Amino acid sequence: MISLHHIACTWNPELPDARCASLRRRAERHLGLRLKGLKHVSVYTVRAALDAAQLARLAREGLSDAVAQRVGIDRLPDGCDGFASFVLVGKLPGTTDDEGLSAQRTLHDLLGVPFAPAPQEIFSADLYLFADALDAATLRRLAEEELGNPLVNQFAFGPFADFAWPVPEAEPEGAPVVETVALDIADEALDALSRARLLSLDRAEMKAVQAYFRDPQVQARRRAAGLPAEPTDGELEIVAQTWSEHCKHKEFNALIHFTDRETGREETIDSLFKTYIRASTEEIARRLEAAGNNWLVKVFNDNAGVVRVDRDRLFVFKVETHNSPSALDPFGGAITGILGNNRDPLGTGRGGATLLFNTDVLCFGSPDSTEPLLPGQLHPRRVFAGVRQGIEEGGNKSGVPTINGAIAFDPRYAGKPLVYCGTGGILADNYGGKPAWEKEIAPGDLVVLAGGRTGKDGIHGATFSSLGLDKHSPRSAVQIGSPITQKMLSDFLEVACRRGLVKCATDDGAGGLSSSIGELAPLAGGAEIWLEKVPLKYPGLQPWEIFLSESQERMTLVATEEAAPALAKLAQLYEVEATIIGRFTDTGLLEVSHAGRPLAQLDLDFLHDGVPRKRLEAEWARPAAPGPASTETLDFTDVLKRLLASDDICSREAVIRQYDHEVKGRTVIKPLMGPGGLAPQDAGVIRLGFDDWRGIAVACGLAPRVGDLDAYASSACAFDEAVRQIVSVGGQLPEPDKLGASTFWCANDNFCVPDSVYDAENNPDGRYKLAQLVRMCQALADLARAYHVPMTSGKDSMKNDFRAAGKKISVPPTVLYSVAAAIPDVRKTVTSEIKEAGDGIYLLGRTRDEFGASSFQRLFGAPGGRAPAVRPEEALPLYYRTMAAHRAGWIRSSHDLSDGGLAVALAEIAFGTGLGLDVDVGSVAASVEGGGASDAPRRRLAALFAESPSRFVVSVKPEHRARFEDWMGGQALRIGATTAEPRLRISAEGRRLVGGPVAELERAWGKELLA
Amino acid sequence: MKAVRALVLTGFGINCQDELAAAYRLAGAEADIVHFNEWLAGTVSLRGYDVLNFPGGFSFGDDLGAGKALANKMRFCRLAGGRTLLDEIAAHLAGGGFVLGVCNGFQILVKTGLLPNVGGNFDQEVSLIVNDSGKFEDRWCRCWAEQPALSPFLNGIDVLALPVRHKEGKLVIRDAAIRAAIRERGLCALRYCDAAGQIATDYPALPNGAEMSCAALTDPTGRVLGMMPHPEAFLSIYNHPDWARRREAAGGNEEGEGLRLFLNVVDHIRRNRP
């Protein structure tokens, strides 16, 4: 008989409890609360038919640690008395409960029965006991701010005497219903309908839907199929999802009327995507083709871009954002971001790529912010902490190393953080002679849903991320990932694809089945889906919810009827659920039914091409920039320390070390290197095999603040940064006259911008914001063409605004470039830190009086000064020369100059080396343009702290110096040498500017960003 | 001469199987990567394998404590003949085989009772719990090897640089008797040490707060070795964060220090073949 029991485990009292120690630290730092006695108990609620012996065995052998823990069955373990208050943290019904499911696995192993994930029999919860008699308000804050999130957790708290065991809620019931929605209504009512159902469709789009359902041909066909004349709830949801900004990129494909007030020119841009992104890539493809060496294999039209490594291998690379979910539940948003992005390379072509690395670029509000929070807004510190943990668990538990990334701070990210997740993978060139990058489907092929089960989670994710956030944002958009479910799925998929059992694979992400089937169906010419076959986490889902659910860790596979039995057998071995849920057809329709009852019948042409084109207005006028701050009497050593301790520059070690950056055993350049493991690096480098020296370098560039002065410069600086970081480690750009011998480079562009659609009331500066986006795209195209670095994939996120209490927090328009390049021999790469005393130190690249939006300028609170400009005509000759110097092996260390300029770079290359530097920047100051002798202080300042792009600081061994200097000519300024004494000395023409022990600089830099 | 053969388990969240298999191949052995369920279903057996390997990873997400859910599987699940996987391993050891567990593999061996197994009855005698820092950390550390080594993996090794990448690596010992047995019988095979080679007592040289600064355990026969640091993550000098300088000091030798463990065991098995 099924009965309810509780198993409670706690650490032996003599052992430290790290979880409690962490809570104590956070409670003190965040809530000013000093907790005395504190205890954590893991609670498992078991709802199953077990006898006493089985229950005892489950508790003592299965769920508790015989050496380190105490266990109680239907009572708290010994030593849990004497506490005054408690908080119990459980999962909301339907939320992923991996601990509960793993306990259930152990139970089934113990009973000797095959594992079944549903119905859920074991539920996990965490109980915290406090010696202090805390009041309800304090307990609530601890629960909701430090121990969980009301969007995913349920809480009980109060005096210890009131503690009661949790009882799982009854499963929701309800017969499946297909609702009909009246669409033959007035225009205002259409607007209201779109809002009420979270469709995120504007009036023109709603009218297009209305017109479709009024079409007599459509009506006749619907009657024949037993569908009502008006759309079903499912049909409206499918159209809304397919037409969502998230899936359709309507703004990137809009017609834009662009007025440039600076030049007086007006033009119509027919799609930003086509005009700038695709056109530049296509031009590079043509040049490569002409040189007989087109390493571009598949761009823009699959889940990830594909380039060629060699005859047998392809590289797939995709970067996504997960901003809105991370704003609501930072942990869940980030973990599903990383796992979801992993599924893109896995679901490219036929599928089954082997994941190689992850990258993470994060933008947050200031962790020390004292701004009052708006309703529904989480403190940036909580967002940071949750996102960091999500990336740790998502990446580490998947066994994918995080080899590169960045963290940026700005108060404008306090409403919506930006969470960019990137993944690279290796795909075989072919499976049994069939190209692995191609998706091939024929009518009659089966639709197989593999991986996790389907629940209500994430319904409306695609449409909701196309809206700004406010306090009414739907809870159901929040999901928690299950890395173990996905790991088991990806292990299975790799083998299934290699054995030729899968014709193609795609990710079920935003929009769920509606999106994945919608994208695959046109390849065959139609599809029919039988929703009753979809395995559910729990009953009670309506048919449309099953089709739209964004439950994680699911992929849609295509298999022939003949391959299906072998695929099913393999899935069983890997303990992955793989269920046939439909079949591809050639009807031109998407047909969805539930137990024989039709839910949807939509023309694929209408679904994919029926959305009306948007027309938008953009107007560019250069913003007035404040002048540079006065810097008359500065102590430069102090300035350098302040820069090193600033949020944007300080050490990321505490974050980086919590990410596994070397699982797979092939990472050659990790984020921190050198004898002390402290020196920050430029690009990450990873080998492809254990007996193969070929590898891939990856780097990220972003410069959002430069956009306050000039959006074009912001995009150009970001692009240049990503490319130069790869050049810095020894990457070899394609040179125009040597394209035939070039190896691949590929970039992902990820635009995250605020609402850029003009609205007199809600978005009065929308035209300027859109103009910023236009200029960012122009820079993308110009730089891509000049550098021969094509975009192969990307994603835009258009509504990064948070609105509450009459206020709006909008992100600065931000573009991230994630660039990857082939490295022919990883042994020839170079790390950033200096290697030995007596090496020459050189500055490569031109320094200008470019302080706009610099870290230095920000110390003084003003973004003013000239925006740094990328000059490809200067940068490329330098890069090509530097590349040759790398090939010759003359460069012993190389670090690119970025935030904080030369002074910060000089400090960073000494960290952890036990060495020092003696540098004179007089020659650099003299080379800075402008003014006469009277401007000498300004030029010295520029030499130290200006942030001109396209520069490196390198070290060269004495025996290579002469040849290096000959080769580089005026491109390299010799500025000093490394020293055995670990001090940093910077002078200008003999005049000391900066001086101090490297250890002091390390201390300033080493502040901990998070508790 | 018959090849040395290693079976490397995978599946259920294990994720270091490729580098562990590569370690054996680079050391001249054959390595097969086998899904846990193939072993459980009886389609693959331990017969013919010299070394059974439990790689690192996050088996079942470490949801019940690191390695616990997979350890439960080894004790609870039965093959067709009625024997548990633990029985299979006991037979493998009795037949002269070896077992290696790294990181999550070590945690599994400990929770299955295979290490240190002082009592010889596969009772759990120690545990690996959350690091004192409370954090997962990826950092390079130095380990000092007890010599003469009970485990052939560690023959002749003095000090090793290896990365640790774990959240639950703090060794705790059940009672004084087990502690004494570990000490007296030399079962603490590796101990974290500092740059000067002294046993580490403080973070970060001691990354997790383990008792006896212990980084690895063997059983009294030396046939089972479990370790938190990852030898398979240092097969090439280019794995080391300071490879640029180490390469110069090594005069061009590109081998990583972790590879020595695998060269050792392969050599030992070859020399002791009947």
Boltz contact constraints between the chains, C-beta under 6 A:
constraints:
  - contact:
      token1: [A, 18]
      token2: [B, 130]
      max_distance: 6.0
  - contact:
      token1: [A, 18]
      token2: [B, 134]
      max_distance: 6.0
  - contact:
      token1: [A, 21]
      token2: [B, 134]
      max_distance: 6.0
  - contact:
      token1: [A, 22]
      token2: [B, 134]
      max_distance: 6.0
  - contact:
      token1: [A, 62]
      token2: [B, 72]
      max_distance: 6.0
  - contact:
      token1: [A, 65]
      token2: [B, 65]
      max_distance: 6.0
  - contact:
      token1: [A, 65]
      token2: [B, 127]
      max_distance: 6.0
  - contact:
      token1: [A, 66]
      token2: [B, 124]
      max_distance: 6.0
  - contact:
      token1: [A, 67]
      token2: [B, 124]
      max_distance: 6.0
  - contact:
      token1: [A, 67]
      token2: [B, 127]
      max_distance: 6.0
  - contact:
      token1: [A, 67]
      token2: [B, 174]
      max_distance: 6.0
  - contact:
      token1: [A, 68]
      token2: [B, 127]
      max_distance: 6.0
  - contact:
      token1: [A, 68]
      token2: [B, 129]
      max_distance: 6.0
  - contact:
      token1: [A, 68]
      token2: [B, 172]
      max_distance: 6.0
  - contact:
      token1: [A, 98]
      token2: [B, 61]
      max_distance: 6.0
  - contact:
      token1: [A, 98]
      token2: [B, 63]
      max_distance: 6.0
  - contact:
      token1: [A, 99]
      token2: [B, 63]
      max_distance: 6.0
  - contact:
      token1: [A, 102]
      token2: [B, 60]
      max_distance: 6.0
  - contact:
      token1: [A, 102]
      token2: [B, 63]
      max_distance: 6.0
  - contact:
      token1: [A, 102]
      token2: [B, 64]
      max_distance: 6.0
  - contact:
      token1: [A, 102]
      token2: [B, 69]
      max_distance: 6.0
  - contact:
      token1: [A, 106]
      token2: [B, 69]
      max_distance: 6.0
  - contact:
      token1: [A, 106]
      token2: [B, 72]
      max_distance: 6.0
  - contact:
      token1: [A, 109]
      token2: [B, 72]
      max_distance: 6.0
  - contact:
      token1: [A, 109]
      token2: [B, 73]
      max_distance: 6.0
  - contact:
      token1: [A, 109]
      token2: [B, 76]
      max_distance: 6.0
  - contact:
      token1: [A, 109]
      token2: [B, 77]
      max_distance: 6.0
  - contact:
      token1: [A, 110]
      token2: [B, 76]
      max_distance: 6.0
  - contact:
      token1: [A, 397]
      token2: [B, 58]
      max_distance: 6.0
  - contact:
      token1: [A, 397]
      token2: [B, 61]
      max_distance: 6.0
  - contact:
      token1: [A, 399]
      token2: [B, 15]
      max_distance: 6.0
  - contact:
      token1: [A, 399]
      token2: [B, 57]
      max_distance: 6.0
  - contact:
      token1: [A, 484]
      token2: [B, 13]
      max_distance: 6.0
  - contact:
      token1: [A, 484]
      token2: [B, 60]
      max_distance: 6.0
  - contact:
      token1: [A, 484]
      token2: [B, 61]
      max_distance: 6.0
  - contact:
      token1: [A, 487]
      token2: [B, 13]
      max_distance: 6.0
  - contact:
      token1: [A, 573]
      token2: [B, 37]
      max_distance: 6.0
  - contact:
      token1: [A, 657]
      token2: [B, 137]
      max_distance: 6.0
  - contact:
      token1: [A, 657]
      token2: [B, 138]
      max_distance: 6.0
  - contact:
      token1: [A, 657]
      token2: [B, 139]
      max_distance: 6.0
  - contact:
      token1: [A, 658]
      token2: [B, 135]
      max_distance: 6.0
  - contact:
      token1: [A, 658]
      token2: [B, 136]
      max_distance: 6.0
  - contact:
      token1: [A, 660]
      token2: [B, 138]
      max_distance: 6.0
  - contact:
      token1: [A, 660]
      token2: [B, 165]
      max_distance: 6.0
  - contact:
      token1: [A, 661]
      token2: [B, 138]
      max_distance: 6.0
  - contact:
      token1: [A, 662]
      token2: [B, 233]
      max_distance: 6.0
  - contact:
      token1: [A, 665]
      token2: [B, 19]
      max_distance: 6.0
  - contact:
      token1: [A, 665]
      token2: [B, 232]
      max_distance: 6.0
  - contact:
      token1: [A, 665]
      token2: [B, 233]
      max_distance: 6.0
  - contact:
      token1: [A, 668]
      token2: [B, 238]
      max_distance: 6.0
  - contact:
      token1: [A, 673]
      token2: [B, 241]
      max_distance: 6.0
  - contact:
      token1: [A, 674]
      token2: [B, 242]
      max_distance: 6.0
  - contact:
      token1: [A, 675]
      token2: [B, 242]
      max_distance: 6.0
  - contact:
      token1: [A, 677]
      token2: [B, 241]
      max_distance: 6.0
  - contact:
      token1: [A, 690]
      token2: [B, 22]
      max_distance: 6.0
  - contact:
      token1: [A, 831]
      token2: [B, 244]
      max_distance: 6.0
  - contact:
      token1: [A, 835]
      token2: [B, 244]
      max_distance: 6.0
  - contact:
      token1: [A, 835]
      token2: [B, 245]
      max_distance: 6.0
